[in-house]
């Protein structure tokens, strides 16, 4: 009986933490503007720098080749991700849902 009770408590604890463990993205964004930048300079990686906070850098997971241009001004909507523990990244993971060149 004690083993069954311990197993049930353990199982319920794991199930209650499952949504938090599987949360890959954390913050949805409204339409914002920003600039595409080559970072680090001279490499094949590009980041999105929001105009609202130039100290931030977003590593866009699904950036199309047509937008990989230094200094390109864009409007975007997307979801900010979570940096995994013990991982160094050049910016915050970001999944774009809408991206358009700003006119």
C-alpha positions in Angstrom: 0.0 0.0 0.0 2.8 2.4 0.9 4.6 1.7 -2.5 1.3 2.4 -4.4 0.8 5.7 -2.4 4.5 6.7 -3.1 4.2 5.9 -6.8 0.9 7.9 -7.0 2.4 11.0 -5.4 5.5 10.8 -7.6 3.4 10.3 -10.7 1.1 13.3 -9.9 4.2 15.5 -9.1 5.7 14.6 -12.5 2.4 15.3 -14.3 1.9 18.6 -12.6 5.4 19.8 -13.7 5.0 18.6 -17.3 3.6 21.8 -18.8 6.5 23.8 -17.2 9.1 21.4 -18.4 7.7 21.4 -22.0 7.4 25.2 -22.2 9.8 26.1 -25.1 8.6 29.6 -25.7 7.6 32.1 -23.1 6.7 35.5 -24.3 4.5 36.5 -27.3 5.2 39.8 -29.0 2.9 42.3 -30.6 3.9 44.0 -33.8 7.3 45.6 -33.3 10.1 47.1 -35.4 13.7 46.1 -35.4 16.9 45.8 -37.4 18.6 42.7 -38.8 22.3 42.5 -37.9 25.2 40.1 -38.7 26.4 39.0 -35.3 29.2 38.2 -34.7 30.5 40.3 -37.6 31.7 38.3 -40.6 29.8 35.1 -39.7 26.8 33.4 -41.3 24.6 34.1 -38.3 22.0 37.0 -38.1 20.1 38.4 -35.2 17.2 40.7 -34.8 17.7 43.8 -32.7 14.4 45.4 -31.5 14.1 49.1 -31.7 12.4 49.2 -28.3 15.4 47.6 -26.6 18.7 47.9 -28.6 20.6 45.9 -25.9 18.6 42.7 -26.7 19.4 40.3 -29.5 17.1 37.7 -30.9 18.4 34.6 -32.7 15.6 34.0 -35.2 15.1 30.3 -35.7 13.2 30.6 -39.0 14.8 33.6 -40.7 14.5 33.3 -44.5 17.6 34.0 -46.6 15.9 37.0 -48.2 16.0 38.8 -44.9 19.6 38.1 -44.0 20.9 41.5 -44.9 22.9 43.8 -42.5 20.9 46.9 -41.4 17.5 45.7 -42.9 14.6 47.4 -41.0 11.7 45.1 -40.4 8.3 44.8 -38.7 7.8 41.5 -36.9 5.6 39.4 -34.7 6.9 36.4 -32.9 7.4 34.4 -29.7 10.5 34.7 -27.5 12.0 31.5 -26.4 13.9 30.2 -23.4 17.6 29.8 -23.3 18.3 26.2 -22.1 20.3 25.8 -18.8 24.1 25.7 -19.2 24.0 26.9 -22.8 25.6 30.1 -24.1 23.9 31.8 -27.0 24.5 35.1 -28.9 20.9 36.1 -28.2 17.5 35.0 -27.0 15.8 32.3 -29.2 13.0 33.8 -31.2 10.4 32.2 -33.6 9.0 34.7 -36.1 5.3 34.4 -37.0 5.2 37.5 -39.2 8.1 39.4 -40.8 8.0 42.2 -43.3 10.5 44.8 -44.6 9.6 48.2 -43.1 8.9 50.9 -45.6 
